Amino acid sequence: MSQFTGKRILITGAASGIGRLMAEELAAQGAELVLWDINQHPLELLCKTLLSNGQQASAYTCNLSNREEIQKSAMKVLKRQGAIDILINNAGIVSGKPLLDNSDQEIEEMFNVNVLAGIYLIRAFLPTMMERQTGHIVFVASAAALCGSPKLVVYSATKYALRGVEEALRLEIKHLGYNIKTTIVFPFYFNTGLFAGAKSRFPLLLPIMSPEKVARRIIKAVQLGQSRVFIPRFVYLALLAKILPVGIFDTLLAFFGINRSMDEFRGRSEKPDDTDRPLR
């Protein structure tokens, strides 16, 4: 029996990419899935597939850039399903454009989805975790939360913010004396439409990750109760390199090709029937 058997797990951005892969694996391990995404058709299709396999799942179409929708959906979950055991803040969007090419709407939407949505979800589901003295909150951040890159100014800012949210929340929970775990994940680029076209100069050290490997590693981190996860492990050096003088740090990023990694970025397909559309 898996340690996820009977656990109620909410995943945002569940209709595609890593979110969908995590949902499929966790459902296979006996979890009760609460699936959130803005893309109704692929979300409902995933839910129906899981149910047809005898697994437990429910779907909630929600625009994570809208605070009121998040709050209404959260209230429905608490009323229909009850408390959440594991909250996986997975949804995220990226524009992959220079700062000056981003519209005000794009900037605000990235902060809404990548940062504020997670905060609102925590505010909705943390109280029942505190009442029950158990729970686990997962943040899927990015290597961009450890070092910046051209064409990722806003995205990187949101992931740095998410890193701050996790760190402060972890310390706050401990300070208040609650037995609730947090995990933050820092993956390098992964091979879904979200980062289509992104390149690595040294793929042996910094490979473009398969979404299956990233999904499995996140699940393993939850199983082990790990607080920080770097995918691949080489990403951890970006955190250590912060102690270096700025000039040396910037030279290292240029050497490893980070400064040019988004030069050929294309992003996701915009086909209406594409199940790998932007997670929101």
FENLINWO-V686769 format. One record per residue. N is the residue number from 1. RES is the residue in one small letter. PHI is phi in degrees with one decimal (* if undefined). OMEGA is omega in degrees with one decimal (NA if undefined). D_LAST is the distance of its C-alpha to the last C-alpha in Angstrom with 2 decimals. Layout:
BEGIN
{{N	RES	PHI	OMEGA	D_LAST} {N	RES	PHI	OMEGA	D_LAST}}
END
This chain:
BEGIN
{{1	m	*	-179.6	33.08} {2	s	-75.3	176.3	29.79} {3	q	-69.5	176.4	28.94} {4	f	-90.0	-178.6	25.66} {5	t	-58.6	178.8	27.77} {6	g	81.3	179.2	27.14} {7	k	-80.9	178.4	24.35} {8	r	-94.1	-172.4	21.44} {9	i	-121.8	176.8	18.23} {10	l	-99.6	178.8	14.73} {11	i	-122.2	173.4	11.96} {12	t	-90.3	-175.7	8.24} {13	g	63.1	-170.7	6.39} {14	a	-85.2	-172.1	9.87} {15	a	-79.0	-175.4	10.20} {16	s	-154.1	173.1	10.82} {17	g	57.3	-176.8	12.23} {18	i	-63.5	179.0	13.30} {19	g	-59.3	179.1	11.53} {20	r	-64.6	-179.8	13.54} {21	l	-64.2	176.3	16.58} {22	m	-63.3	-179.7	16.64} {23	a	-60.6	-178.7	16.43} {24	e	-62.9	-178.6	19.30} {25	e	-69.7	-178.5	21.38} {26	l	-67.8	176.4	21.08} {27	a	-63.3	178.8	21.89} {28	a	-64.1	179.2	24.85} {29	q	-92.8	171.9	25.99} {30	g	94.9	179.8	26.25} {31	a	-77.4	171.1	23.22} {32	e	-96.5	-172.3	21.90} {33	l	-92.3	171.2	18.19} {34	v	-116.2	-168.6	15.77} {35	l	-103.0	178.7	12.67} {36	w	-119.2	172.3	9.31} {37	d	-168.3	176.4	6.55} {38	i	-82.7	-175.5	5.88} {39	n	-88.6	-169.9	8.35} {40	q	-62.2	-174.2	11.53} {41	h	-61.5	179.5	14.18} {42	p	-64.7	178.4	13.31} {43	l	-65.5	-180.0	12.26} {44	e	-67.3	177.2	15.63} {45	l	-63.2	177.3	17.41} {46	l	-61.1	-179.1	16.57} {47	c	-60.3	179.6	17.68} {48	k	-63.2	179.3	20.81} {49	t	-63.7	179.6	21.64} {50	l	-63.7	179.9	21.62} {51	l	-63.5	179.5	23.68} {52	s	-66.5	177.1	26.08} {53	n	-87.9	-179.1	26.70} {54	g	80.0	-179.6	27.83} {55	q	-98.4	-174.5	24.89} {56	q	-103.2	-179.1	23.15} {57	a	-160.4	172.2	19.62} {58	s	-140.2	-174.1	17.88} {59	a	-119.6	177.5	14.64} {60	y	-131.6	175.9	12.62} {61	t	-78.1	-174.8	10.34} {62	c	-148.1	173.8	8.30} {63	n	-86.4	-175.3	6.19} {64	l	-72.3	174.3	5.46} {65	s	-89.0	-177.7	6.81} {66	n	-116.3	-175.9	9.79} {67	r	-60.1	-178.1	12.25} {68	e	-65.1	177.3	14.42} {69	e	-63.6	178.7	12.08} {70	i	-60.7	-177.5	11.34} {71	q	-64.6	179.1	15.10} {72	k	-65.3	179.5	16.15} {73	s	-65.3	179.1	14.25} {74	a	-63.4	178.2	15.64} {75	m	-63.2	178.0	19.03} {76	k	-63.6	179.5	18.98} {77	v	-61.2	-178.5	18.35} {78	l	-62.6	-179.4	21.16} {79	k	-74.9	-175.1	23.42} {80	r	-85.0	-175.5	23.00} {81	q	-101.1	-175.9	22.54} {82	g	100.2	-174.3	23.66} {83	a	-63.4	176.1	22.97} {84	i	-95.6	177.8	20.38} {85	d	-84.8	-178.4	22.17} {86	i	-133.2	177.5	19.42} {87	l	-109.3	-179.8	15.97} {88	i	-109.9	177.1	13.80} {89	n	-82.1	-173.7	11.01} {90	n	-104.6	-173.0	9.56} {91	a	-60.3	177.7	5.80} {92	g	-164.5	177.2	6.00} {93	i	-132.2	-179.4	6.40} {94	v	-143.6	178.4	10.05} {95	s	-95.9	178.9	12.37} {96	g	65.6	-179.5	15.52} {97	k	-126.6	173.2	17.87} {98	p	-56.0	-175.2	20.73} {99	l	-51.0	-174.5	20.19} {100	l	-71.0	178.7	22.28} {101	d	-90.9	177.7	20.39} {102	n	-81.2	175.1	17.12} {103	s	-78.5	176.2	17.04} {104	d	-58.0	-178.8	16.83} {105	q	-63.8	179.7	13.74} {106	e	-63.4	179.6	11.98} {107	i	-62.7	-178.7	13.38} {108	e	-64.9	-179.5	12.45} {109	e	-65.9	178.4	8.75} {110	m	-63.0	177.7	8.81} {111	f	-68.8	179.5	10.92} {112	n	-62.0	-176.2	9.11} {113	v	-76.6	-171.8	5.90} {114	n	-78.4	-175.7	8.31} {115	v	-122.7	-171.5	11.29} {116	l	-65.0	178.7	11.72} {117	a	-58.4	178.6	9.32} {118	g	-62.8	178.5	11.42} {119	i	-64.2	-179.9	14.51} {120	y	-64.1	178.4	14.09} {121	l	-66.1	177.7	13.59} {122	i	-63.8	178.4	16.64} {123	r	-60.9	-179.2	18.57} {124	a	-76.8	-170.4	18.03} {125	f	-107.9	178.8	19.07} {126	l	-64.6	-178.6	21.34} {127	p	-55.7	179.5	24.26} {128	t	-71.5	174.0	24.88} {129	m	-65.0	180.0	24.70} {130	m	-66.7	178.4	27.30} {131	e	-61.4	-176.1	29.41} {132	r	-92.1	-179.3	29.55} {133	q	57.7	177.3	30.00} {134	t	-160.0	179.4	27.57} {135	g	157.0	-179.6	23.94} {136	h	-147.9	-179.8	21.70} {137	i	-116.7	-176.1	18.51} {138	v	-114.2	177.2	16.75} {139	f	-117.5	173.5	14.74} {140	v	-92.1	-178.4	13.50} {141	a	-92.9	-176.6	14.40} {142	s	-173.5	170.4	16.03} {143	a	-60.5	176.5	19.52} {144	a	-68.2	173.9	18.36} {145	a	-83.5	-178.6	18.77} {146	l	-110.6	176.2	22.43} {147	c	-154.1	-177.5	23.30} {148	g	-81.3	179.8	22.05} {149	s	-159.8	173.4	22.13} {150	p	-54.0	-178.3	22.56} {151	k	72.6	178.4	19.50} {152	l	-128.5	-175.6	17.36} {153	v	-60.4	-177.6	18.67} {154	v	-71.2	179.0	15.59} {155	y	-57.7	179.0	13.47} {156	s	-60.9	178.7	16.59} {157	a	-60.2	179.8	17.04} {158	t	-67.5	-178.3	13.76} {159	k	-75.4	171.8	14.76} {160	y	-61.2	179.0	18.29} {161	a	-62.8	179.3	17.21} {162	l	-63.2	175.7	15.47} {163	r	-60.5	177.6	18.75} {164	g	-66.7	178.3	20.67} {165	v	-61.4	-178.6	18.88} {166	e	-62.2	-176.5	19.69} {167	e	-63.9	-178.9	23.20} {168	a	-67.0	179.4	24.15} {169	l	-64.9	178.6	22.78} {170	r	-57.5	-179.8	24.70} {171	l	-69.8	179.5	27.81} {172	e	-65.6	179.0	27.44} {173	i	-61.3	178.3	27.20} {174	k	-63.6	-179.8	30.26} {175	h	-60.8	-179.5	32.08} {176	l	-82.0	174.3	31.66} {177	g	85.7	-179.2	32.94} {178	y	-101.8	-178.5	30.20} {179	n	-92.1	-179.5	29.79} {180	i	-124.5	-175.9	26.02} {181	k	-96.0	171.9	24.68} {182	t	-130.6	176.0	21.84} {183	t	-136.7	173.7	20.73} {184	i	-122.4	-173.2	18.91} {185	v	-116.7	-179.2	18.36} {186	f	-118.4	178.2	18.94} {187	p	-85.6	168.3	18.50} {188	f	-73.5	179.3	19.75} {189	y	-54.5	176.7	18.13} {190	f	-125.0	-168.3	17.48} {191	n	-85.8	168.1	18.15} {192	t	-124.6	-178.9	14.97} {193	g	-62.1	-177.3	13.67} {194	l	-56.7	-179.0	11.41} {195	f	-122.9	178.5	14.85} {196	a	-58.9	179.5	17.08} {197	g	98.1	177.7	20.28} {198	a	-66.1	-174.5	20.24} {199	k	-123.9	173.5	23.78} {200	s	-123.0	179.5	25.87} {201	r	-73.5	-179.1	29.48} {202	f	-124.2	-174.2	30.65} {203	p	-63.0	176.5	28.83} {204	l	-72.0	178.2	31.25} {205	l	-88.6	-177.7	30.19} {206	l	-128.5	-178.3	26.57} {207	p	-72.5	167.7	25.55} {208	i	-72.2	-168.4	22.34} {209	m	-74.0	171.3	21.31} {210	s	-75.7	179.9	20.89} {211	p	-61.5	178.9	17.70} {212	e	-62.7	-179.5	20.25} {213	k	-66.7	179.4	22.05} {214	v	-64.1	-179.9	19.12} {215	a	-61.6	179.4	18.08} {216	r	-63.4	-177.7	21.77} {217	r	-69.4	177.5	22.27} {218	i	-64.5	179.6	19.56} {219	i	-62.2	178.1	21.17} {220	k	-62.4	179.5	24.56} {221	a	-62.9	177.4	23.70} {222	v	-66.1	178.8	22.87} {223	q	-59.0	-176.8	26.12} {224	l	-86.0	-178.4	28.09} {225	g	69.5	-178.7	26.64} {226	q	-76.4	-178.6	26.02} {227	s	-83.2	-179.6	24.70} {228	r	-130.1	179.8	23.76} {229	v	-134.5	178.9	22.99} {230	f	-112.5	-176.2	23.36} {231	i	-125.9	-6.9	22.53} {232	p	-73.6	-176.1	25.02} {233	r	-62.4	-179.9	27.52} {234	f	-58.6	179.4	28.57} {235	v	-58.8	-179.6	25.48} {236	y	-58.1	-179.6	27.35} {237	l	-64.0	177.6	29.84} {238	a	-62.9	177.6	27.41} {239	l	-70.1	179.1	27.63} {240	l	-65.8	-176.8	31.41} {241	a	-66.9	-179.6	31.79} {242	k	-62.6	-179.2	30.70} {243	i	-78.8	-178.6	34.30} {244	l	-76.5	172.5	35.66} {245	p	-56.7	-174.3	36.73} {246	v	-55.5	-178.0	34.10} {247	g	-60.1	179.4	36.08} {248	i	-68.1	178.6	36.35} {249	f	-58.7	-179.6	32.70} {250	d	-64.3	178.6	31.72} {251	t	-65.0	178.0	34.34} {252	l	-64.3	178.5	32.97} {253	l	-62.4	178.4	29.46} {254	a	-65.8	-179.5	31.15} {255	f	-61.7	-178.8	33.33} {256	f	-81.3	174.3	30.53} {257	g	80.1	-178.8	28.78} {258	i	-62.8	-177.7	25.68} {259	n	-66.0	-178.5	26.38} {260	r	-116.1	-173.2	26.26} {261	s	-67.1	-178.4	23.60} {262	m	-105.8	-176.6	21.10} {263	d	-60.2	-177.6	23.91} {264	e	-108.4	-179.0	23.07} {265	f	-59.6	177.1	19.28} {266	r	-115.8	-178.4	17.98} {267	g	81.6	-174.8	14.29} {268	r	-75.8	170.5	12.70} {269	s	-67.6	178.5	14.55} {270	e	-108.0	177.9	13.71} {271	k	-64.8	-177.5	15.77} {272	p	-60.9	-178.0	14.74} {273	d	-98.1	-177.1	15.93} {274	d	-78.2	-179.0	14.43} {275	t	-79.2	178.1	12.93} {276	d	-114.3	178.7	11.56} {277	r	-74.7	-177.2	9.21} {278	p	-54.8	175.6	6.22} {279	l	-82.6	-178.0	3.77} {280	r	-130.2	NA	0.00}}
END
